[in-house]
Amino acid sequence: GERLTFDVDVSRTDIMIPDPQPRRSIEQATLEEKLTKEAEFMEKEKLMKPLAIRVTKILRSQGLLALGAENLNFGVGEDGKERTSSLKFRSNNTGEQSNYQLSWSQLSEITKCLRVRSLLPSSISVTDQENISKHAAWRWFYLLGNSRLHHLAMGEMVKLIVSNSQRQVSGVESNKLIIYSAHDSTLIGLICALHLEKPSLWPEYGSYLKIELFEQSFEDASGYDKQYFLRFSLNDKLLKSMWGSEFAGLQREFVPLNELKDFLDR
């Protein structure tokens, strides 16, 4: 049969959208820290903190943390003063630390890796691991759900996707398939920026967000015309969008491409 080749854009892997180190702007870093001080966020963090502390203790006591693991910082909302203070407390004391925890991104990644390899300690239940994953996802969706933050973090990539769709419509772009290689966190950022339904769990390894371009022909008083739409799915599960404030919360399977042009005009 015919052999097909496709280019893969890996630039979004290299720059770690939406959470490059350091952040791409001071505004993004400042806004992340501000959002972590909101009452709803702080209350949820307080509720989940005992789980984080307990699992961190178990991982450390069983020798499952690499040297320097406590000094790693990554993830939206995990670079603020509270995280820095926790690290200082850990480094200035040598005894058992009762209130130290790894970041939620670390806890989610480490426990997930252990679980898929059947190496999760018996003192960390599957329910514990799932709750960690759910909370890590909740934190990212909460923060990137902020319209200004997801524009700062994801605006460039959404503009590229919309621009490529428009190039396809105009006939400038001949490729029928465009592939972007990125991170699981990039998927969360795009889901927020595109106002899509939010999954409760962190995207699984190998997850993919599919964006399809549709053409619809119609006839009106001025003659025949065409309209174009985008449809989104995560791992082949349809995600409806709430894009467009004029629809007052209505979730739509097909989003008109011309509405998403807002990203190109900002």
Secondary structure, 3 states (H helix, E strand, C coil): CCCCCCCEECHHHHCCCCCCCCCCCHHHHHHHHHHCCCHHHHHHHHHHHHHHHHHHHHHHHCCCCCCCHHHCCCCCCCCCHHHHHHHHHHHCCCCCCCCCCCCHHHHHHHHHHHHHCCCCCCCCCHHHHHHHHHHHHHHHHHHHCCHHHHHHHHHHHHHHHHHHHHHHHHCCCCCCCCEECCCHHHHHHHHHHCCECCCCCCCCCCCCEEEEEEEEEEEECCEEEEEEEEEEEECCEEECECCCHHHCCCCECCEEHHHHCHHHHC
